[in-house]
Amino acid sequence: MRHGTEHADVATAEAALAAAELETALRGGPFHVALRAAIAARGLPLQRVQHHLSRYGVRVGVTSLSYWQQGARRPQRPESLRAVRALEEILHLPDESLIRLLAETDERPAPERPASRSYRSLVEASGVLERLLTELEATLDGGLHTIGHHERVRIGAHRELLTRESQHIVRAHKDGVDRYVAVHHGDPGCSPEHMTVRAMENCRTGRVRWHHETGVLVAELLFDIRLRAGDTFLFRYRVEDGTAGVSSEYVRGFGFAGGQYALQVRFHGQALPTRCHRFTQHTAAAPRTGRQELPLSRRHRSVHLVEPRVRSGILGIGWDWE
C-alpha cells in the first residue's frame, strides 16, 4: 500500500512540475518551448496530437509537429496557423496563447539563428527612407514604371550578404526623367557607410546617402539622356555589402503593382543552406503567407523565383542554415 502511495506522490509531483513549466512557458515563451511543455503536460504522443488535428480538418505531419516543438521550424503557412489555433483547443490552452508567442517570436531573433528585422525596425526604416529621399529631391515612383527587374544576390563564405546586382527595364511616364534612386536595406548590424554602389551599365553613380542605425542606403543612378514619356531604358548596378553577419533571407518591397520580377540567390560553395523557400507579405505588419519550398541547384549553388506580374507588398526568399 505504501509502495503505491509513493508512486502516486511521484506522479503528482511530476504533474505539478509539468503544469508549472507550462505556465512559465506560456507566459514568457518562446513558442516551441511552450508547445513542447503543453504536449508534455497533457501526456499526448505526437501521433495522438496529429489524430486530434485531423478531427479539426487540419493535416499536419508528425515530423512537422516534432520540428515545431524543437524550434527547428516555425508554423507560417495558413494551414499551419490553423493547426496552431486547433492545438490551443486540443491541449486545453487559453485562446491566442500559442499564436501570441508565435507573433512575438517574429519580433525577436530566434536562438542560434541570424537576427531578422522586426515590424518596428521596418517602420523606422521607412521613416528614414522618406527623409533620405527628400534630401535627394526624389520620390519612390521617380517618374518610372518598372517593366522588368532581375536581381542577383550573392551570399559569401561567412553566410553574409556579399553583393546585390540589379538590372532594370523601365518606362518613363513623364518627360525629363534622367535618374533612378536605388534603395538598399542591409541586414541587421550592417554598416551602410562602408558599402559601395557601382554603376555597371547605362548609368553612373551620383549622390549616396545612408543611415547607420537602420542600415538604409539610397543612391542616385544617373542616365546619360533625358527620357520622354513612353521611352524605355535599361540599366544595371551593384551594391557591394558584406558588412553584416549571417544572412537568412532577402526581401524586396513593391510600392506599385506591375512588371516582372526575378530574384536569384547564389551561395558560396562552402556555405550551402539546408532548405530554401519563398514567401509574401501584404504589408510589413501582416503575417507571411504563400510559403513555398524552392529547390536549390547544387551544381550552380543557387535558388530563384520569378513573379510574372508583381503586386504591391513584399516578396522574398528565405533559407535555413544547419
C-alpha positions in Angstrom: 0.0 0.0 0.0 2.8 2.4 0.9 4.6 1.5 -2.3 1.5 2.5 -4.3 1.3 5.8 -2.4 4.9 6.6 -3.2 4.2 6.1 -6.9 1.1 8.3 -6.6 3.2 11.0 -4.9 5.8 10.9 -7.6 3.2 11.1 -10.3 1.5 14.0 -8.6 4.8 15.9 -8.2 5.7 15.3 -11.9 2.3 16.6 -12.9 2.7 19.6 -10.8 6.1 20.3 -12.2 4.8 19.9 -15.8 2.0 22.3 -15.0 4.4 24.9 -13.6 6.7 24.6 -16.6 3.8 25.0 -18.9 2.6 28.1 -17.0 6.0 29.7 -17.2 6.4 28.8 -20.9 3.0 30.2 -21.8 3.9 33.4 -20.0 7.4 34.0 -21.4 7.8 31.7 -24.4 9.3 31.1 -26.8 6.7 29.3 -28.9 8.5 26.0 -29.3 9.1 25.7 -25.6 5.5 26.4 -24.8 4.3 23.9 -27.3 6.6 21.2 -26.0 5.5 21.9 -22.4 1.8 21.8 -23.4 2.2 18.5 -25.1 4.2 17.0 -22.2 1.7 18.3 -19.6 -1.2 16.6 -21.5 0.8 13.4 -21.9 0.0 13.0 -25.5 2.3 11.3 -28.1 2.7 13.2 -31.3 0.7 10.6 -33.2 -2.3 11.3 -31.0 -1.9 15.1 -31.4 -1.9 14.5 -35.2 -5.0 12.4 -34.9 -6.8 15.1 -32.9 -5.8 17.7 -35.5 -7.3 15.6 -38.3 -10.6 15.7 -36.5 -10.4 19.5 -36.8 -9.9 19.1 -40.5 -6.2 20.1 -40.3 -3.5 17.9 -41.8 0.0 18.2 -40.2 2.7 15.5 -40.3 4.3 14.1 -37.1 7.6 15.3 -38.4 6.4 18.9 -38.7 5.0 18.7 -35.1 8.3 17.4 -33.9 10.2 20.2 -35.7 7.8 22.8 -34.2 8.4 21.7 -30.6 12.1 21.5 -31.2 12.3 25.0 -32.6 13.8 23.7 -35.9 10.9 25.1 -37.9 8.0 27.5 -37.2 4.5 27.3 -38.4 4.0 30.1 -41.1 1.6 28.9 -43.8 -2.1 29.5 -43.4 -2.8 25.8 -42.8 0.0 25.7 -40.2 -1.5 28.7 -38.4 -4.9 26.9 -38.4 -3.2 24.0 -36.8 -1.8 26.2 -34.0 -5.2 27.5 -33.2 -6.6 24.0 -33.1 -3.7 22.9 -30.8 -4.8 25.6 -28.3 -8.1 23.7 -28.0 -6.7 20.2 -28.1 -4.2 21.0 -25.4 -6.7 23.0 -23.3 -4.7 26.2 -23.6 -6.1 29.8 -23.4 -7.2 31.3 -26.7 -4.4 33.0 -28.6 -1.7 31.8 -26.2 0.4 30.0 -28.8 -0.5 32.4 -31.6 0.7 35.3 -29.4 4.0 33.6 -28.7 4.4 32.9 -32.4 3.9 36.5 -33.3 6.4 37.6 -30.6 9.0 35.2 -32.0 8.7 37.1 -35.3 9.7 40.3 -33.3 12.9 38.9 -31.8 15.9 36.9 -33.0 15.5 33.1 -32.5 18.3 31.2 -30.8 21.2 30.3 -33.0 19.6 32.0 -36.0 20.5 35.2 -37.7 18.8 38.3 -36.5 15.8 39.3 -38.5 14.0 42.6 -38.9 11.1 43.3 -36.6 8.0 45.2 -37.7 9.2 48.1 -35.6 12.6 48.2 -37.3 10.8 48.2 -40.7 8.6 51.1 -39.7 11.7 53.1 -38.5 13.5 52.3 -41.8 10.5 53.6 -43.8 10.6 56.9 -42.0 14.4 57.2 -42.5 13.9 56.3 -46.2 11.4 59.1 -46.6 13.9 61.6 -45.2 16.8 60.4 -47.3 14.6 60.6 -50.5 13.7 64.1 -49.5 17.4 65.0 -49.3 17.8 63.8 -52.9 14.6 65.6 -54.0 13.2 62.2 -55.0 10.1 60.1 -54.7 9.6 56.4 -54.6 8.0 56.5 -58.0 10.6 58.7 -59.7 8.6 59.1 -62.9 9.4 55.5 -63.9 7.3 52.3 -64.3 9.2 49.0 -64.0 8.7 46.6 -66.9 11.3 44.1 -65.7 13.6 43.8 -62.7 16.1 41.0 -62.2 18.1 40.8 -59.0 21.1 38.6 -58.3 22.1 38.3 -54.6 25.4 36.6 -53.6 25.9 35.1 -50.1 29.5 34.8 -49.1 31.6 32.1 -47.4 30.7 33.5 -44.0 27.0 33.4 -44.8 26.9 37.2 -45.2 25.0 39.1 -47.9 28.0 39.9 -50.1 26.6 41.7 -53.1 23.3 42.6 -54.8 23.2 43.2 -58.5 20.1 44.7 -60.2 19.1 45.0 -63.8 16.1 47.2 -64.5 14.0 47.8 -67.6 11.8 50.9 -67.1 9.4 53.1 -69.0 9.1 56.8 -68.2 5.6 58.1 -67.6 6.6 61.8 -67.7 9.1 63.9 -69.6 12.6 64.7 -68.3 13.4 61.7 -66.2 17.2 61.3 -66.1 17.9 59.2 -63.0 16.8 56.3 -60.8 17.2 56.3 -57.0 18.2 52.9 -55.7 17.4 51.7 -52.2 19.3 49.1 -50.3 18.4 47.9 -46.8 21.2 45.8 -45.3 20.9 43.0 -42.8 20.8 43.8 -39.1 24.2 45.0 -37.9 25.4 46.2 -41.3 27.4 49.4 -41.9 25.9 51.2 -44.9 28.8 53.8 -44.8 31.2 51.0 -45.8 29.1 49.8 -48.7 29.9 50.6 -52.4 27.4 51.3 -55.2 28.8 50.6 -58.6 27.1 51.6 -61.9 27.6 48.8 -64.3 25.6 49.6 -67.5 24.0 52.7 -69.0 24.3 54.8 -65.8 26.7 56.4 -63.4 26.7 56.8 -59.6 25.6 60.1 -58.3 24.9 61.2 -54.7 24.8 58.5 -52.0 23.1 58.8 -48.6 22.8 56.4 -45.7 21.6 55.9 -42.1 23.7 53.7 -39.9 21.2 52.7 -37.3 18.6 51.3 -39.7 21.0 50.1 -42.4 19.3 52.0 -45.1 21.3 53.3 -48.1 20.0 55.3 -51.1 22.0 56.1 -54.3 21.4 58.1 -57.4 22.0 56.3 -60.7 22.3 59.0 -63.4 21.3 58.3 -67.0 23.2 60.0 -69.9 19.9 61.0 -71.6 16.6 62.6 -70.5 13.7 60.2 -71.1 10.4 61.4 -72.6 7.1 59.9 -71.5 6.8 56.5 -73.1 10.6 56.0 -73.5 12.1 52.7 -72.2 15.5 52.4 -70.7 17.7 49.5 -69.4 20.4 49.9 -66.7 22.3 47.8 -64.3 24.1 48.5 -60.9 25.6 46.6 -58.0 25.7 47.2 -54.2 28.7 45.7 -52.5 27.7 45.0 -49.0 29.4 42.3 -46.9 29.2 44.4 -43.7 26.7 42.4 -41.6 26.7 39.0 -40.0 24.9 35.8 -41.1 22.0 36.4 -43.5 18.9 34.3 -43.6 16.7 36.0 -46.2 16.4 38.6 -48.9 13.3 40.7 -49.1 12.0 43.1 -51.8 9.2 45.5 -51.2 7.0 46.8 -54.0 5.0 50.0 -53.7 3.4 49.6 -57.0 1.9 46.7 -59.0 3.1 45.7 -62.5 6.2 44.4 -64.2 8.1 41.1 -64.0 10.4 40.4 -61.1 13.1 37.7 -60.8 15.3 37.0 -57.8 18.3 34.7 -57.8 20.3 33.9 -54.7 23.7 32.3 -55.2 25.5 30.8 -52.3 29.2 30.2 -51.7 30.3 26.5 -52.2 31.4 26.3 -48.6 28.2 27.7 -47.2 25.1 26.0 -48.6 21.7 26.2 -46.8 19.7 23.1 -45.9 16.3 24.5 -47.1 15.1 27.4 -49.1 11.6 28.9 -49.5 9.7 31.9 -51.0 7.2 34.0 -49.1 5.0 37.0 -49.5 3.5 39.7 -47.2 0.8 42.2 -47.9 2.5 44.7 -45.6 5.3 44.7 -43.0 2.7 44.3 -40.3 0.9 41.3 -42.0 1.8 37.7 -41.4 3.9 35.9 -44.0 1.9 33.8 -46.4 2.4 31.9 -49.7 5.3 30.0 -48.3 6.6 27.5 -50.9 9.7 25.4 -50.8 12.3 26.2 -53.5 14.7 23.6 -54.9 18.4 24.5 -54.5 20.6 23.8 -57.5 23.6 22.1 -56.1 25.6 22.5 -59.3 25.0 26.2 -59.6 24.6 26.7 -55.8 21.6 28.9 -56.4 17.8 29.3 -55.9 15.4 31.6 -57.6 11.9 32.8 -58.0 10.0 34.5 -60.9 6.9 36.7 -60.5 5.4 37.4 -63.9 3.5 40.5 -62.6 4.2 41.8 -59.1 1.6 43.1 -56.8 2.2 45.8 -54.1 3.6 44.3 -51.0 6.6 42.2 -50.0 8.2 39.2 -51.7 11.3 37.3 -50.7 13.4 34.2 -50.4 14.4 32.7 -47.0 16.8 29.9 -46.2 17.8 27.8 -43.2 21.4 27.0 -42.2 22.4 23.9 -40.4 
